[in-house]
């Protein structure tokens, strides 16, 4: 395959994982990086051997010479950067959460459509090896038709030391982590049309909620529970594992601690380990998330080469983002919210 050239905007905490992922794809070369902080782009540029370094995204796009841009900045800058990419007809990957508001997200999708460019949201949790294994079981029909599911992420891990800005936002766990869990629920059970949510702030030193429980009514009749917590003090810290439970018409599935997958069906019970690979640049316990970064980037390159829409496109992610908005609205009002009213 011909060499595909990329550029990165944002050289912060998580972007290093993305640079490692790009480096592992043989036909991808990252040729430019951009960050308002010259020290940050110096560190990333030196580590990955990228000579072109910018403090201005406009200047980087003006110089051009790349086939796609990876936007790894915080949410407030996403719309301007996606629209900038669209104005230069450059395909774009955008970090989650997609946008500050659903209206912004819709505008970004419209900008990409108007420019005729693919737009993918870096919604990597559905690309985790254990989640893909769960999806494969469902697709094989081993447990029949699912009718109930649970996606659970409960932890007491200190995420604030590496990303201190997370403690300052009025929105925290649903927007930062719940968005991943909600996307997994969509991936496994299909789109949802109703949301009921409850939230709490247990940690007094943060501004937003750190616990959320969400009840989803899916279009196909499945009911699912999505629960997330960074306030759960457990005897063994499971971070960053997502647990999944699914009941089907002919069996059950349980994805539990240490990536143990138990599937019970008409032919009996099987147990297997569906652990992620520990990539050479990855480190435990982050390796599950780090591998999913590499997998979603590989998917992007394959779809870009084939001129096909990526699975987690901007248009697709509107459904996930609407669930986030619905969860906050439901928790604030204390009532069930219809997704139809949000998406229009």
Residue pairs with C-beta under 8 A, 6 or more apart in sequence:
1 27
1 305
2 27
3 27
3 28
3 29
4 27
4 28
4 29
4 67
4 68
4 301
4 304
4 305
5 28
5 29
5 30
5 31
5 65
5 66
5 67
5 68
6 22
6 28
6 29
6 30
6 31
6 66
6 67
6 68
6 69
6 70
7 30
7 31
7 32
7 33
7 34
7 60
7 66
7 68
7 69
7 70
8 15
8 18
8 19
8 22
8 30
8 32
8 33
8 34
8 44
8 69
8 70
8 72
9 33
9 34
9 35
9 57
9 60
9 69
9 70
9 71
9 72
9 73
9 81
10 34
10 35
10 71
10 72
10 73
10 74
10 95
11 33
11 34
11 35
11 37
11 40
11 41
11 43
11 44
11 45
11 72
12 35
12 40
12 72
12 73
13 162
13 163
14 72
14 95
15 44
15 70
15 72
16 44
16 47
17 286
17 289
17 290
17 293
18 70
18 72
18 122
18 293
18 297
19 30
19 44
19 47
19 48
20 279
20 281
20 282
20 290
20 293
20 294
21 290
21 293
21 294
21 297
22 28
22 30
22 70
22 297
23 30
23 48
24 279
24 281
24 294
25 297
25 298
25 301
27 301
28 297
28 301
30 48
30 50
31 50
31 52
31 65
31 66
32 50
32 52
32 53
32 54
32 60
32 63
32 65
32 66
33 41
33 44
33 45
33 50
33 52
33 53
33 54
34 41
34 53
34 54
34 55
34 56
34 57
34 60
35 41
35 44
35 55
36 55
38 53
38 55
41 53
41 54
41 55
42 53
44 50
45 51
45 53
52 60
52 63
52 65
54 60
54 63
57 81
57 84
58 84
61 69
61 84
61 85
61 87
61 88
61 90
64 88
66 90
67 90
67 91
67 304
68 90
68 91
68 92
68 93
68 300
68 304
69 81
69 85
69 90
69 91
69 92
69 93
70 92
70 93
70 122
71 77
71 78
71 81
71 82
71 85
71 92
71 93
71 94
71 95
72 95
72 122
73 81
73 95
74 165
75 95
75 97
75 98
75 99
75 100
75 175
76 100
78 94
78 95
78 98
78 99
78 100
78 104
78 108
79 99
79 100
79 104
79 107
79 108
81 92
81 94
82 92
82 94
82 108
82 111
82 112
82 119
82 314
83 107
83 108
83 111
85 91
85 92
85 117
86 92
86 111
86 112
86 114
86 115
86 117
87 115
89 115
89 116
89 117
90 117
91 117
91 118
91 119
91 304
92 112
92 117
92 118
92 119
92 120
93 119
93 120
93 121
93 122
93 300
94 108
94 119
94 120
94 121
94 122
94 314
95 121
95 122
96 121
96 122
96 123
96 179
96 180
96 317
97 175
97 176
97 179
97 321
97 324
98 104
98 105
98 108
98 121
98 314
98 317
98 318
98 321
99 105
99 108
99 321
101 325
102 318
102 321
102 322
102 325
102 342
102 343
105 314
105 317
105 318
105 321
106 318
108 119
108 314
109 119
109 314
109 315
109 318
112 118
112 119
112 314
113 315
118 303
118 304
118 309
118 310
118 313
119 313
119 314
119 315
120 296
120 300
120 303
120 310
120 312
120 313
120 314
121 312
121 313
121 314
121 316
121 317
121 320
122 293
122 296
122 312
123 179
123 180
123 183
123 296
123 312
123 317
123 320
124 180
124 289
124 292
124 293
124 295
124 296
125 131
125 180
125 181
125 183
125 184
125 242
125 289
125 292
126 132
126 183
126 184
126 187
126 292
126 311
126 312
127 292
127 293
127 295
127 296
127 299
128 242
128 276
128 288
128 289
128 291
128 292
129 259
129 274
129 275
129 276
129 277
129 288
129 291
129 292
129 295
130 241
130 242
130 255
130 259
130 261
130 274
130 275
130 276
130 288
131 184
131 187
131 188
131 242
131 244
131 255
133 255
133 261
133 272
133 274
134 188
134 244
134 246
134 253
134 255
134 261
134 274
135 187
135 188
137 143
137 253
137 261
137 263
138 146
138 188
138 246
138 253
142 251
142 253
142 263
142 265
143 246
143 247
143 248
143 249
143 250
143 251
143 252
143 253
143 263
143 264
143 265
144 248
144 249
144 250
144 251
144 265
145 248
145 249
146 188
146 189
146 222
146 246
146 247
146 248
146 249
147 221
147 222
147 223
147 247
147 248
147 249
148 222
148 223
148 224
148 246
148 247
149 185
149 188
149 189
149 222
149 223
149 224
149 225
149 244
149 245
149 246
149 247
150 224
150 225
150 226
150 227
150 243
150 244
150 245
150 246
151 181
151 182
151 184
151 185
151 188
151 224
151 225
151 226
151 227
151 242
151 243
151 244
152 181
152 225
152 226
152 227
152 228
152 242
152 243
152 244
152 245
153 177
153 180
153 181
153 227
153 228
153 229
153 240
153 241
153 242
153 243
154 227
154 228
154 229
154 232
154 234
154 238
154 243
155 229
155 230
155 232
155 234
155 237
155 238
155 239
155 240
156 230
156 231
156 232
156 233
156 234
156 237
156 239
157 230
157 237
157 239
157 240
159 166
159 230
160 166
160 167
160 206
166 172
166 176
166 206
167 205
167 206
167 207
168 206
168 207
169 175
169 207
169 208
170 207
170 208
171 208
171 209
171 328
172 206
172 207
172 208
172 209
172 210
172 230
173 199
173 208
173 209
173 210
173 211
173 212
173 228
173 229
173 230
174 197
174 199
174 209
174 212
174 214
174 228
174 324
174 327
174 328
175 208
175 324
177 228
177 230
178 212
178 214
178 226
178 228
178 324
178 327
179 320
179 321
179 323
179 324
180 242
181 226
181 227
181 228
181 242
182 214
182 216
182 226
182 320
182 323
182 324
182 327
183 312
183 317
183 320
184 242
184 244
185 192
185 216
185 224
185 226
186 192
186 319
186 320
186 323
188 244
188 246
189 216
189 218
189 220
189 222
189 224
190 218
190 219
190 220
190 222
191 218
191 219
191 319
191 339
192 216
192 217
192 218
192 219
192 224
192 323
192 339
193 217
193 218
193 219
193 338
193 339
193 340
194 216
194 217
194 336
194 337
194 338
194 339
195 214
195 215
195 216
195 217
195 323
195 326
195 327
195 330
195 336
195 337
195 339
196 214
196 215
196 330
196 335
196 336
196 337
197 212
197 213
197 214
197 215
197 326
197 327
197 328
197 330
197 331
198 212
198 213
198 331
199 209
199 211
199 212
199 213
199 327
199 328
199 331
200 209
200 210
200 211
200 212
200 231
201 208
201 209
201 210
201 211
202 210
202 211
202 231
203 210
203 230
203 231
209 331
210 229
210 230
210 231
211 228
211 229
211 230
211 231
212 226
212 227
212 228
212 229
212 327
212 331
213 225
213 226
213 227
214 225
214 226
214 227
214 323
214 327
214 330
215 223
215 224
215 225
216 223
216 224
216 225
216 226
216 323
217 223
218 224
236 257
238 257
239 285
240 285
240 286
240 288
240 289
241 257
241 258
241 259
241 285
241 288
242 255
243 255
243 256
243 257
244 253
244 254
244 255
245 252
245 253
245 254
245 255
246 252
246 253
246 254
250 265
250 266
251 263
251 264
251 265
251 266
252 263
252 264
253 261
253 262
253 263
253 264
254 261
254 262
255 261
255 274
256 262
258 273
258 275
259 273
259 274
259 275
259 276
259 288
260 271
260 272
260 273
261 271
261 272
261 273
261 274
262 269
262 270
262 271
263 269
263 270
263 271
263 272
276 287
276 288
276 291
276 292
277 287
277 291
278 284
278 287
279 287
279 290
279 291
279 294
281 290
282 290
282 291
283 290
296 312
299 310
299 311
300 310
303 309
303 310
303 311
309 315
318 343
319 339
319 343
322 339
322 342
322 343
323 339
325 342
326 337
326 339
326 342
329 337
329 342
330 336
330 337
